[in-house]
Amino acid sequence: MGRRNATVRSAKQAEEAARRQAARDRVFGPPTEEMIRFRKDPGIIVFDEVWWRDHYYWLLESGYMLRSRYHPDWTSPWPEGDPDWSTYEEAQRPPRLDIMDATRTADGAYVVLKRIRVEPYGSRELEITQYLSSEPLASDPRNHSVRLLETLQAPKDPALHILVLPLLRPFDDPEFETFGEIIAFFSQMFEVLLNFIRLVSVDYSRTILYSQGLQFLHEHGVAHRDCTRLNIMMNADNLYLDQWHPPVKYYFIDYGLSTQHKPGEIPLEFPVHGADKTVPENQDQSNNFESRCNPFPTDIYTLGNLIRRYFMKKYYGFGFMDTLVVDMVENDPSKRPQIDEVVDRFAKIRDSFPIWRLRNRPIPRKEFMVVTLWKESAHLARTILLLIDHKSAIPDLP
């Protein structure tokens, strides 16, 4: 009886799956051969992954080796239809198929390859990335834009370029352990934005920018336009498995939506939709392609919203940022402070921050009290070691 019920249940599930598939086919058309293969074995190489496989040897000749999955002779180590295919390391594909990890054959360094298309009226990502990596900007100590290591031009497609960039990691991985570390992070971000606004003020526009640099970007006329969590990274080369680690650099990444403006010109751009969907000036769908706006206040909003979302709402103890962040996320872009004012106001906040709190651990709002008590004892031991070693409470860059 139980076996017959199971058989009936399986038949109903198969019938329901077939019904849903038929509905999808009516909307999107019949499945292609590639889609059929993908449904049978989701771990195979399909869609935009094929480009990387087809250019494996060209990239190898250029000095960059892709993971074994993209070797032309690669075959999946799991049997077709294996429900556990996703547990295999070789089954893992990047979240964005225009971005790929690779190894530089010259020295074994890990790098990121970003595939972009350069069109006459398209993104200025290549242009701005090259500009920020050129002299004399590259030697400016305030410039924390990640260095563009190399640019490759794809064979038989002059509009397709590959940006070679250092491999970075999310700014909050590992998580911050003290308020002092977070203060250092905020300092870098604000300063980078100011310099960014001034730096890209020449007739030029998701790649990589140092966090001490929103100030740096705005100082040079560059509006990033997508200062969200996924576009702020850090260089973790200095991290090591000790009780503490040296200061790290934080970067803004991805200039795919960025624009650049000449000094003195009134910057007006059509709204663009980045990762932060709450930007007030982007909410009026009826006017999005008719009304231009100043892109720099958008950077102020997205950075303020990042602080509000990933720090103030996540941890206790960030009331000291309330007034500044409220002004940064004003609905009216004209009422938001400019980056110079943000930097000045944050400097006063930083100077007035109680020294004894700098080494405190930020406590997550969703953390159970028993976990907090357990972590506080370990944090106290770590703090004592830092004090003995005379480590600064705010790990600023030298």
C-alpha positions in Angstrom: 0.0 0.0 0.0 2.8 2.4 1.0 4.7 1.6 -2.2 1.7 2.3 -4.4 1.1 5.6 -2.7 4.7 6.6 -3.3 4.3 5.7 -6.9 1.1 7.7 -7.3 2.8 10.7 -5.5 5.8 10.5 -7.8 3.6 10.4 -10.9 1.7 13.5 -9.6 4.9 15.3 -9.0 6.2 14.5 -12.5 2.9 15.6 -14.0 3.0 18.9 -12.1 6.6 19.5 -13.2 5.6 18.8 -16.8 2.7 21.2 -16.5 5.0 24.0 -15.2 7.5 23.3 -17.9 4.8 23.6 -20.6 3.7 26.9 -19.1 7.3 28.2 -19.3 7.7 27.0 -22.8 4.5 28.9 -23.9 6.0 32.1 -22.5 9.7 31.8 -23.5 9.4 29.4 -26.4 10.6 25.8 -26.8 13.8 24.9 -25.0 17.1 25.0 -26.9 19.3 21.9 -27.1 21.7 23.7 -24.7 18.8 24.2 -22.2 17.7 20.6 -22.5 21.3 19.5 -21.7 21.4 21.9 -18.8 18.2 20.6 -17.3 19.6 17.0 -17.4 22.9 18.0 -15.9 23.0 21.5 -14.3 26.7 21.3 -13.6 27.9 21.3 -17.2 29.4 24.3 -19.1 26.6 26.2 -20.9 25.6 29.7 -21.8 28.3 32.5 -21.2 30.7 30.0 -19.6 31.3 28.6 -23.1 33.2 31.8 -24.0 35.8 31.2 -21.3 36.2 27.6 -22.4 36.6 28.6 -26.0 39.3 31.1 -25.1 41.2 29.0 -22.6 44.3 28.6 -24.7 44.4 32.2 -25.8 44.3 33.3 -22.2 47.0 30.8 -21.3 49.2 32.2 -24.1 48.5 35.7 -22.6 49.8 34.5 -19.2 46.6 33.6 -17.4 45.4 30.1 -16.6 41.7 29.4 -15.9 40.5 26.8 -13.4 40.4 23.2 -14.8 36.6 23.4 -15.4 37.3 25.6 -18.4 39.9 23.4 -20.1 38.6 22.3 -23.5 39.1 18.7 -22.6 37.4 18.9 -19.2 34.7 16.3 -18.4 32.5 16.4 -15.4 33.6 13.9 -12.6 30.0 13.2 -11.6 27.6 11.0 -13.5 24.9 12.6 -15.5 21.8 13.3 -13.4 23.7 13.0 -10.1 21.6 15.0 -7.6 24.8 15.8 -5.6 26.6 17.4 -8.5 26.8 20.8 -6.8 29.0 19.3 -4.0 31.9 18.9 -6.4 34.5 21.7 -6.5 34.6 21.5 -10.3 30.9 22.2 -10.5 31.2 25.7 -9.0 30.6 28.6 -11.5 31.1 32.3 -10.7 28.0 34.3 -9.8 28.7 36.6 -12.8 29.9 35.0 -16.0 31.5 38.1 -17.3 33.9 37.9 -14.3 36.3 35.0 -13.9 39.2 34.1 -11.5 42.5 33.0 -13.0 46.1 32.4 -12.0 48.9 34.5 -13.5 51.4 31.9 -14.8 54.4 34.2 -14.3 54.2 34.2 -10.5 51.2 32.2 -9.5 49.3 35.2 -8.3 45.5 35.0 -8.3 43.8 37.6 -10.5 40.3 38.5 -11.7 39.5 38.8 -15.4 36.6 41.1 -16.2 35.1 40.9 -19.7 33.7 44.3 -20.9 32.5 45.5 -24.3 33.7 49.0 -25.3 31.0 50.7 -27.4 31.1 54.3 -28.8 28.2 55.4 -26.5 28.5 52.7 -23.9 30.1 52.4 -20.5 33.3 54.3 -19.8 34.6 51.6 -17.5 37.8 50.9 -19.5 38.6 54.6 -20.0 38.1 55.5 -16.3 39.9 52.5 -15.0 42.9 53.2 -17.2 42.8 56.9 -16.2 42.8 56.1 -12.4 45.8 53.7 -12.9 47.8 56.2 -15.0 50.5 58.6 -13.8 50.6 60.9 -12.0 47.4 59.7 -10.3 48.8 56.2 -9.8 51.6 57.7 -7.5 49.2 59.9 -5.6 49.1 58.5 -2.0 45.4 59.5 -1.8 44.5 57.4 -4.8 43.3 54.1 -3.6 42.0 52.9 -6.9 43.1 49.4 -7.5 45.8 49.1 -10.2 44.7 47.8 -13.5 47.3 45.1 -14.1 46.7 44.6 -17.8 44.2 45.0 -20.6 43.7 42.2 -23.1 41.8 42.6 -26.4 39.9 39.5 -27.4 40.8 38.0 -30.8 38.4 38.6 -33.7 36.4 41.1 -31.6 38.0 44.6 -31.3 35.2 45.9 -29.0 35.7 43.1 -26.4 38.4 43.7 -23.7 39.5 41.8 -20.7 40.5 43.8 -17.6 43.1 42.1 -15.4 42.6 43.1 -11.8 43.9 41.8 -8.4 41.8 39.3 -6.6 40.0 41.1 -3.7 37.5 40.0 -1.0 34.4 41.6 0.6 35.2 44.5 2.9 33.5 42.7 5.9 35.1 39.3 5.4 36.4 38.7 8.0 34.0 40.7 10.1 35.2 43.8 12.0 36.2 43.1 15.5 36.3 46.6 17.0 34.7 50.0 16.6 38.2 51.3 15.8 38.4 49.0 12.8 35.1 50.3 11.6 36.1 53.9 12.2 39.2 53.3 10.0 36.9 51.8 7.3 34.6 54.8 7.3 37.6 57.2 7.1 38.9 55.5 4.0 35.6 55.4 2.3 34.8 59.0 2.8 38.2 60.2 1.7 38.1 58.1 -1.4 34.8 59.5 -2.5 36.0 63.1 -2.1 39.1 62.5 -4.2 37.0 60.5 -6.7 34.8 63.5 -7.3 37.8 65.7 -8.0 39.9 63.1 -9.8 37.6 62.3 -12.6 36.9 65.9 -13.6 38.2 65.6 -17.1 36.4 64.6 -20.3 36.2 60.9 -19.5 33.7 57.1 -16.8 31.6 48.1 -11.2 36.1 48.0 -11.4 38.2 48.9 -8.3 38.7 51.9 -6.1 40.2 52.3 -2.7 37.8 53.2 0.1 39.9 56.2 1.2 38.6 57.4 -2.0 35.1 58.5 -2.5 36.5 61.8 -1.7 39.4 61.2 -4.1 36.9 60.2 -6.8 34.7 63.2 -6.4 37.7 65.5 -6.2 38.6 64.4 -9.7 35.2 64.5 -11.2 34.2 60.8 -11.1 30.8 59.8 -9.9 30.8 56.1 -9.0 27.0 55.8 -9.0 26.9 52.4 -7.4 28.6 52.6 -4.0 27.0 49.5 -2.6 28.2 46.5 -0.5 29.3 44.4 -3.5 31.3 47.2 -4.9 33.5 47.8 -1.9 36.3 45.3 -1.4 39.6 45.0 0.4 43.0 43.7 -0.4 43.6 40.9 2.1 47.2 40.2 1.2 48.3 41.5 4.7 46.0 39.2 6.6 47.5 36.3 8.5 46.5 33.8 11.2 47.8 35.7 14.2 46.0 37.5 17.0 45.9 40.7 14.9 46.6 41.8 11.4 48.0 44.9 9.8 45.7 47.6 8.4 44.1 46.7 5.1 43.1 48.7 2.1 39.5 49.0 1.0 38.5 49.5 -2.6 35.4 50.6 -4.5 35.0 48.3 -7.5 33.1 48.3 -10.8 33.0 51.5 -12.8 30.5 50.2 -15.3 28.0 52.9 -14.3 30.5 55.6 -13.6 30.8 59.0 -15.3 33.5 61.6 -15.5 33.1 65.4 -15.7 35.2 68.4 -16.5 36.1 70.9 -13.7 33.4 73.5 -13.4 30.8 71.8 -15.6 27.3 71.1 -14.2 27.2 67.3 -14.1 23.8 66.1 -15.3 23.2 62.4 -16.2 20.2 60.2 -16.7 19.5 58.1 -13.6 21.0 54.6 -13.7 19.9 51.6 -11.6 22.7 50.2 -9.6 22.5 47.5 -6.8 20.8 49.9 -4.4 17.2 50.1 -5.5 16.2 52.6 -2.8 17.8 55.7 -4.3 15.0 58.3 -4.2 15.9 60.0 -7.5 15.6 56.7 -9.3 12.1 55.9 -8.1 10.1 58.0 -10.5 9.9 55.5 -13.4 7.9 57.9 -15.6 10.8 60.4 -15.7 13.8 58.2 -15.5 14.7 58.6 -19.1 13.7 62.2 -19.4 15.0 64.0 -16.4 18.7 64.3 -15.8 20.2 64.7 -12.3 23.5 65.4 -10.6 25.1 61.9 -10.1 27.3 63.0 -7.1 24.5 63.2 -4.5 23.6 59.6 -5.5 27.1 58.5 -4.3 26.4 60.3 -1.0 23.1 58.5 -0.6 24.3 55.0 -1.5 27.3 55.3 0.8 25.1 56.6 3.7 22.6 53.8 3.0 25.4 51.2 3.1 26.4 52.5 6.6 22.8 52.5 7.7 22.0 49.0 6.5 25.2 47.1 7.2 26.3 48.8 10.4 23.6 50.9 12.1 20.9 48.3 11.6 23.2 45.3 12.1 25.0 46.3 15.3 24.3 48.2 18.5 26.2 51.3 19.3 26.2 53.3 16.1 24.1 56.3 17.4 27.2 58.5 16.8 26.5 58.2 13.0 22.8 59.1 13.2 22.9 62.7 12.3 25.4 62.4 9.5 23.7 59.4 7.9 20.3 60.9 8.1 21.5 63.9 6.1 23.3 61.6 3.6 20.1 59.7 2.8 17.9 62.8 2.4 15.2 62.2 -0.2 15.9 65.5 -1.8 19.4 65.2 -3.5 20.0 68.9 -3.2 19.8 68.7 0.6 22.4 66.1 1.0 25.9 67.3 2.1 28.7 67.3 -0.4 31.6 65.0 0.2 33.9 67.7 1.6 31.3 68.4 4.3 30.8 64.7 4.9 34.6 64.3 5.5 34.8 67.3 7.8 31.8 66.2 9.8 33.1 62.7 10.1 36.5 63.9 11.2 34.8 65.7 14.1 32.9 62.5 15.0 36.1 60.5 14.9 38.0 63.0 17.1 35.2 63.1 19.7 34.8 59.3 19.8 35.6 57.9 23.3 39.0 56.3 23.3 37.7 53.5 25.6 35.1 52.5 23.1 37.5 52.1 20.1 38.6 48.7 21.3 35.0 47.5 22.1 33.5 44.8 20.0 30.4 45.8 18.0 27.6 43.5 19.1 25.2 42.2 16.5 21.6 43.0 17.2 20.6 39.3 16.5 23.3 37.8 18.7 22.1 35.8 21.7 23.3 37.0 25.1 25.0 33.8 25.9 27.0 34.1 22.7 27.9 37.7 23.5 29.2 36.7 26.9 31.3 33.9 25.5 32.8 36.2 22.7 33.5 39.0 25.1 35.9 36.9 27.2 37.9 36.0 24.0 37.7 39.6 22.9 39.1 40.8 26.2 42.1 38.5 25.9 42.8 39.7 22.4 42.5 43.4 23.5 45.1 42.8 26.2 47.5 41.4 23.7 47.0 44.4 21.4 47.6 46.8 24.3 50.8 44.9 25.3 52.0 45.1 21.7 51.1 48.9 21.5 48.7 48.3 18.5 46.7 51.4 17.6 43.0 51.3 18.3 42.3 52.7 14.9 44.3 50.7 12.3 44.9 53.5 9.8 47.1 53.0 6.9 50.7 54.3 7.4 
